[in-house]
């Protein structure tokens, strides 16, 4: 099986242009491809995970990735898939976020001479002259065609700012610049990026001639990734300080039965033959598949040791018999107690399970909190420092979030 056929078999390819040429480049290790990452937060999340795994896969097959950090496009904000305008970030925020991205990406991709490249589009976008852009780039775009793009159509009723309207032109210019400066002959993106990506391909061909060699592939990357990247409690981050290895493991351990094999195919590096053998699994075997998924992905992001600890902690909760040392833990100090006591609402707040006492109160009233497997029915339930010192408690939110609390 060729590497392109494997991408198809894993469910990664959604749409392509110039499929024969794309196959030729990818299968022979001649693709120089880029994927863009706008630094809208100080950590990558699991919505970026598929892109990183794809870059790693293609690099292993001899192709050259370009990780494009959106220091320039991040100043505008992508309107795709959004119902309102993104919060405007300062340059300082963007630079900080980019530094965080660089560190995390290096766990997946090998950068260096003749290996992967990391670039920041602020290096060329921020120096552009506005009139030059209008004349040299703007003339290549049809406003009528732009307004037909899904990324803009869905915003027209609620309002699309002129700032955001320029995003497609900026992203298209990225591909044009990378093509000229780095020989980038391919771009990857999520299925919600299709219009923006076609804009880049067309810009290259209009500026450099129809024979200019530039192609696009879109993946089921952002639609699936955005779904994966959000839970009821917020984003699942790759930074262990924001989402602990245990919480990361538990997120994947609790994917739905219908999604587990799809996730294993798309995100792990297990052989397809081994995954295909799981197609007939059901019942308890699906729980085993979820454990495989969680372990493989936690190992990829956080390393073997942290993955093993997370699996051990999970077994302690669901299988019995294992120790609880690796469960997320909050140690309360004397200052956290009032007259030697702390109530359940403050416990939920201190652990980060809830963001406010009001949220904790609603959660308790709805029956969503348990302590040591006993449902909490009173918002006035409290614990003394002596109790928590001698007997730590396990606080549970719903069926999936566990936290050890001690003094």
C-alpha positions as CSV (number, residue, x, y, z in Angstrom):
1,X,0.0,0.0,0.0
2,X,1.4,3.4,-0.9
3,X,1.4,6.3,1.6
4,X,-1.4,8.1,-0.3
5,X,-3.5,4.9,-0.3
6,X,-2.9,4.6,3.5
7,X,-4.1,8.2,4.0
8,X,-7.3,7.3,2.1
9,X,-7.7,4.0,4.1
10,X,-7.3,5.9,7.3
11,X,-10.1,8.3,6.4
12,X,-7.9,11.3,6.2
13,X,-8.5,12.6,2.7
14,X,-11.7,14.6,1.9
15,X,-11.0,16.5,-1.3
16,X,-8.1,16.9,-3.6
17,X,-7.1,18.8,-6.8
18,X,-4.7,17.1,-9.3
19,X,-5.0,13.7,-7.6
20,X,-2.5,11.9,-9.9
21,X,0.2,14.6,-9.4
22,X,-0.5,14.5,-5.7
23,X,-0.1,10.8,-5.5
24,X,3.2,11.0,-7.5
25,X,4.7,13.6,-5.1
26,X,3.6,12.0,-1.9
27,X,4.4,8.4,-2.8
28,X,7.9,9.3,-4.0
29,X,8.7,11.6,-1.0
30,X,8.8,14.7,-3.2
31,X,6.0,16.7,-1.5
32,X,7.0,20.0,0.2
33,X,3.7,20.8,2.0
34,X,2.5,23.2,4.6
35,X,-0.1,23.3,7.2
36,X,-1.0,26.6,9.0
37,X,-1.5,27.1,12.7
38,X,-2.9,30.4,13.9
39,X,-1.7,31.1,17.4
40,X,-5.0,31.9,19.1
41,X,-4.1,30.3,22.4
42,X,-0.9,29.4,24.3
43,X,-1.2,25.7,23.6
44,X,-2.2,23.4,20.7
45,X,-5.2,21.3,21.4
46,X,-6.5,18.0,20.1
47,X,-8.2,19.8,17.3
48,X,-4.6,20.3,15.9
49,X,-3.7,16.7,16.6
50,X,-4.7,15.2,13.3
51,X,-2.6,17.8,11.4
52,X,0.4,17.0,13.5
53,X,0.0,13.3,13.1
54,X,-0.4,13.8,9.3
55,X,2.8,15.8,9.2
56,X,4.6,13.1,11.1
57,X,3.3,10.4,8.8
58,X,4.3,12.2,5.6
59,X,7.7,13.1,7.0
60,X,8.3,9.4,7.8
61,X,7.6,8.7,4.2
62,X,10.3,11.1,3.1
63,X,8.2,14.2,2.4
64,X,9.1,17.7,3.8
65,X,6.6,19.5,6.1
66,X,6.5,23.2,6.6
67,X,4.8,24.3,9.9
68,X,3.4,27.7,9.2
69,X,2.8,29.7,12.3
70,X,0.3,32.5,11.7
71,X,1.9,35.5,13.4
72,X,0.5,37.6,10.6
73,X,-2.9,36.0,9.9
74,X,-3.4,35.7,13.6
75,X,-3.6,39.5,13.7
76,X,-6.8,39.2,11.6
77,X,-8.5,35.9,12.6
78,X,-10.0,33.3,10.4
79,X,-13.8,33.6,10.0
80,X,-14.3,30.0,9.0
81,X,-16.7,28.1,11.2
82,X,-17.4,31.0,13.4
83,X,-20.6,33.0,14.1
84,X,-18.8,36.0,15.5
85,X,-15.5,37.8,15.2
86,X,-12.5,36.5,17.0
87,X,-11.0,38.3,19.9
88,X,-8.2,40.6,18.7
89,X,-4.9,39.5,20.1
90,X,-1.9,41.7,20.8
91,X,1.4,41.1,19.1
92,X,2.8,40.2,22.5
93,X,0.1,37.5,23.0
94,X,0.7,36.1,19.5
95,X,4.5,36.0,20.0
96,X,4.1,34.2,23.3
97,X,1.6,31.7,21.8
98,X,4.0,31.0,18.9
99,X,6.8,30.2,21.3
100,X,4.5,27.7,23.0
101,X,3.5,26.1,19.7
102,X,7.1,25.6,18.6
103,X,8.0,23.6,21.8
104,X,5.0,21.3,21.4
105,X,5.4,20.7,17.6
106,X,8.9,19.5,18.2
107,X,7.5,16.4,19.9
108,X,5.9,15.3,16.6
109,X,8.0,16.7,13.8
110,X,11.8,16.7,13.3
111,X,13.0,20.1,12.3
112,X,16.4,21.0,10.9
113,X,18.5,21.0,7.7
114,X,16.8,19.0,5.0
115,X,14.0,18.2,7.4
116,X,10.9,20.0,8.5
117,X,10.8,23.8,8.3
118,X,9.1,26.2,10.7
119,X,8.2,29.6,9.5
120,X,6.1,32.6,10.7
121,X,4.0,34.5,8.2
122,X,4.5,37.7,10.1
123,X,7.9,37.8,8.5
124,X,6.4,38.6,5.1
125,X,2.8,39.7,5.7
126,X,3.5,42.5,8.2
127,X,5.9,44.2,5.7
128,X,3.5,44.2,2.8
129,X,2.5,47.6,1.3
130,X,-1.3,47.9,1.2
131,X,-1.5,49.4,-2.3
132,X,0.9,46.8,-3.7
133,X,-1.3,44.1,-2.2
134,X,-4.4,45.6,-3.8
135,X,-2.7,45.8,-7.2
136,X,-0.6,42.6,-7.3
137,X,-2.9,40.3,-5.3
138,X,-6.3,41.8,-5.0
139,X,-6.6,42.0,-8.8
140,X,-6.5,38.1,-8.9
141,X,-9.6,37.7,-6.7
142,X,-13.3,37.9,-7.7
143,X,-15.4,39.4,-4.9
144,X,-18.4,37.5,-6.3
145,X,-16.5,34.2,-5.9
146,X,-15.3,35.1,-2.5
147,X,-18.8,35.8,-1.3
148,X,-19.9,32.4,-2.5
149,X,-17.4,30.7,-0.2
150,X,-18.9,28.9,2.7
151,X,-16.5,30.6,5.2
152,X,-18.1,33.9,4.3
153,X,-21.7,32.9,3.4
154,X,-22.4,31.7,6.9
155,X,-21.3,35.1,8.4
156,X,-23.1,37.4,6.0
157,X,-26.4,37.5,8.0
158,X,-24.7,38.3,11.3
159,X,-22.1,40.6,9.8
160,X,-18.6,40.1,8.3
161,X,-16.0,42.7,9.0
162,X,-13.8,44.0,6.2
163,X,-10.9,42.9,8.4
164,X,-12.0,39.2,8.3
165,X,-12.9,39.5,4.6
166,X,-9.2,39.8,3.9
167,X,-8.3,36.5,5.5
168,X,-8.6,34.5,2.3
169,X,-6.3,36.8,0.5
170,X,-3.7,36.6,3.3
171,X,-3.9,32.8,3.4
172,X,-3.6,32.6,-0.3
173,X,-0.6,34.9,-0.3
174,X,1.1,32.5,2.2
175,X,1.0,29.6,-0.3
176,X,2.2,31.9,-3.0
177,X,5.2,33.1,-0.9
178,X,6.0,29.5,0.3
179,X,5.9,28.3,-3.3
180,X,8.4,30.9,-4.5
181,X,10.7,30.8,-1.5
182,X,10.7,27.2,-0.3
183,X,9.4,25.2,-3.3
184,X,6.2,24.4,-1.4
185,X,4.1,22.4,-3.9
186,X,1.2,21.3,-1.7
187,X,-1.0,22.6,1.0
188,X,-3.1,20.7,3.5
189,X,-6.0,22.0,5.6
190,X,-9.4,21.1,7.1
191,X,-12.5,20.8,5.0
192,X,-13.7,24.2,6.2
193,X,-10.5,25.7,4.6
194,X,-11.3,24.5,1.0
195,X,-12.2,27.9,-0.4
196,X,-9.2,29.6,1.2
197,X,-6.9,26.9,-0.1
198,X,-8.3,27.1,-3.7
199,X,-7.6,30.8,-3.5
200,X,-3.9,30.1,-2.9
201,X,-3.7,27.6,-5.8
202,X,-5.4,30.0,-8.2
203,X,-3.2,32.9,-7.1
204,X,0.0,30.9,-7.9
205,X,-1.3,29.9,-11.3
206,X,-2.5,33.4,-12.2
207,X,0.7,35.1,-11.1
208,X,3.2,32.5,-12.3
209,X,1.3,30.8,-15.2
210,X,-1.0,27.8,-15.5
211,X,1.9,25.4,-15.4
212,X,2.9,26.5,-11.9
213,X,3.0,23.3,-9.9
214,X,0.8,23.9,-6.8
215,X,-1.9,21.7,-5.5
216,X,-4.3,21.4,-2.5
217,X,-5.5,18.6,-0.4
218,X,-8.2,19.1,2.3
219,X,-8.7,16.6,5.1
220,X,-11.5,15.8,7.5
221,X,-9.2,17.6,9.8
222,X,-10.9,20.6,11.2
223,X,-14.5,19.3,11.3
224,X,-13.4,16.2,13.1
225,X,-10.7,18.0,15.0
226,X,-12.9,20.8,16.2
227,X,-15.4,18.1,17.4
228,X,-12.6,16.3,19.1
229,X,-11.0,19.4,20.5
230,X,-14.0,20.5,22.6
231,X,-15.7,18.7,25.6
232,X,-18.4,19.9,27.9
233,X,-15.7,21.2,30.2
234,X,-13.8,23.1,27.5
235,X,-10.8,22.4,25.3
236,X,-8.4,19.4,25.6
237,X,-4.9,20.9,25.4
238,X,-1.6,19.2,24.5
239,X,0.1,21.3,27.3
240,X,0.3,19.1,30.4
241,X,-0.1,22.2,32.6
242,X,-3.5,22.8,31.0
243,X,-4.7,19.3,30.5
244,X,-2.8,16.7,32.6
245,X,-1.7,13.4,30.9
246,X,-4.3,11.6,33.0
247,X,-7.1,13.9,31.8
248,X,-5.8,13.6,28.3
249,X,-5.8,9.8,28.6
250,X,-9.3,9.9,30.1
251,X,-10.6,12.0,27.3
252,X,-9.7,9.4,24.7
253,X,-10.7,6.5,27.0
254,X,-14.2,7.9,27.0
255,X,-14.8,8.4,23.3
256,X,-18.0,6.9,22.0
257,X,-18.2,3.3,20.8
258,X,-18.9,4.5,17.2
259,X,-15.9,6.8,17.2
260,X,-13.2,4.7,18.8
261,X,-12.0,2.8,15.7
262,X,-12.3,5.9,13.5
263,X,-9.9,7.7,15.9
264,X,-7.5,4.7,16.0
265,X,-7.3,4.8,12.2
266,X,-6.9,8.5,11.9
267,X,-4.6,9.3,14.8
268,X,-2.5,6.3,15.9
269,X,0.4,4.7,14.0
270,X,-0.8,1.1,14.5
271,X,-0.7,-1.0,11.3
272,X,-3.9,-0.9,9.4
273,X,-4.0,-4.7,9.4
274,X,-4.1,-4.7,13.2
275,X,-6.8,-2.0,13.2
276,X,-8.9,-3.9,10.6
277,X,-8.9,-6.9,12.9
278,X,-10.7,-4.8,15.5
279,X,-13.7,-4.1,13.2
280,X,-15.6,-7.0,14.6
281,X,-15.0,-6.0,18.2
282,X,-18.0,-5.3,20.4
283,X,-19.0,-5.0,24.0
284,X,-16.1,-5.3,26.4
285,X,-13.7,-5.5,23.4
286,X,-14.6,-1.9,22.6
287,X,-13.4,-0.8,26.0
288,X,-10.1,-2.5,25.2
289,X,-10.0,-0.6,22.0
290,X,-10.5,2.7,23.9
291,X,-7.7,1.8,26.2
292,X,-5.4,1.2,23.2
293,X,-6.4,4.5,21.7
294,X,-5.9,6.4,24.9
295,X,-2.5,4.8,25.6
296,X,-1.2,5.3,22.1
297,X,-2.1,9.0,21.9
298,X,-1.0,9.8,25.4
299,X,2.3,8.1,24.7
300,X,2.6,10.2,21.5
301,X,2.0,13.5,23.2
302,X,3.4,13.0,26.7
303,X,5.8,10.0,26.4
304,X,5.8,6.4,27.6
305,X,6.2,7.0,31.3
306,X,3.2,9.4,31.5
307,X,1.1,7.2,29.4
308,X,1.8,4.2,31.7
309,X,1.0,6.3,34.8
310,X,-2.3,7.5,33.2
311,X,-3.3,3.9,32.3
312,X,-2.5,2.8,35.9
313,X,-4.7,5.6,37.4
314,X,-7.5,4.7,35.0
315,X,-7.4,1.1,36.0
316,X,-7.6,2.1,39.6
317,X,-10.9,3.8,38.9
318,X,-12.5,1.4,36.4
319,X,-10.7,-1.9,37.0
320,X,-10.0,-1.9,40.7
321,X,-6.8,-2.9,42.4
322,X,-4.3,-0.3,41.0
323,X,-3.0,2.6,43.0
324,X,-4.4,6.2,42.8
325,X,-1.0,8.0,42.9
326,X,-1.2,9.1,39.3
327,X,-4.7,10.6,39.5
328,X,-4.9,14.4,39.2
329,X,-4.5,15.6,42.7
330,X,-5.1,18.9,44.6
331,X,-3.3,19.4,47.9
332,X,-5.1,22.0,50.0
333,X,-3.1,24.3,52.3
334,X,-4.2,25.8,55.6
335,X,-5.3,29.0,53.8
336,X,-7.9,27.0,51.9
337,X,-9.8,26.2,55.1
338,X,-12.1,28.5,57.1
339,X,-12.1,27.6,60.8
340,X,-10.6,24.3,59.8
341,X,-13.3,23.4,57.2
342,X,-13.9,23.6,53.5
343,X,-17.2,23.0,51.8
344,X,-17.9,21.0,48.7
345,X,-18.4,24.1,46.5
346,X,-14.9,25.4,47.4
347,X,-13.5,21.9,46.8
348,X,-14.9,21.9,43.3
349,X,-13.5,25.4,42.8
350,X,-10.0,24.7,44.1
351,X,-9.7,21.5,42.0
352,X,-10.7,23.4,38.8
353,X,-13.7,21.0,38.3
354,X,-15.9,24.1,38.3
355,X,-15.1,27.8,37.6
356,X,-17.4,29.3,40.2
357,X,-19.4,28.5,43.3
358,X,-22.5,29.1,41.3
359,X,-21.6,26.5,38.8
360,X,-20.7,24.1,41.6
361,X,-24.1,24.7,43.3
362,X,-26.0,23.9,40.1
363,X,-23.8,20.8,39.5
364,X,-24.6,19.5,43.0
365,X,-28.3,20.3,42.7
366,X,-28.4,18.4,39.4
367,X,-26.9,15.3,41.0
368,X,-23.6,15.6,39.1
369,X,-21.1,15.4,42.0
370,X,-20.0,12.3,44.0
371,X,-17.5,12.0,46.8
372,X,-16.0,8.5,47.3
373,X,-18.8,7.1,45.0
374,X,-21.5,8.6,47.1
375,X,-23.7,11.3,45.4
376,X,-23.5,14.7,47.1
377,X,-27.0,16.0,47.9
378,X,-26.2,18.9,50.2
379,X,-24.3,22.0,49.1
380,X,-23.3,22.5,52.7
381,X,-21.3,19.3,52.8
382,X,-17.9,20.1,54.3
383,X,-14.6,18.5,55.3
384,X,-12.0,19.3,57.9
385,X,-8.3,19.6,57.3
386,X,-7.7,16.7,59.6
387,X,-10.1,14.5,57.7
388,X,-8.5,15.3,54.3
389,X,-5.1,14.8,55.8
390,X,-5.7,11.3,57.0
391,X,-8.2,10.2,54.4
392,X,-8.0,11.9,51.0
393,X,-11.3,12.0,49.0
394,X,-12.1,11.2,45.4
395,X,-14.4,13.8,43.9
396,X,-16.2,12.8,40.8
397,X,-18.0,15.0,38.3
398,X,-20.4,13.0,36.1
399,X,-19.0,9.7,34.9
400,X,-15.7,10.8,33.5
401,X,-13.9,13.5,35.6
402,X,-12.1,12.3,38.8
403,X,-9.9,14.2,41.2
404,X,-8.2,13.3,44.4
405,X,-8.2,16.0,47.2
406,X,-6.0,15.9,50.2
407,X,-4.7,18.3,52.9
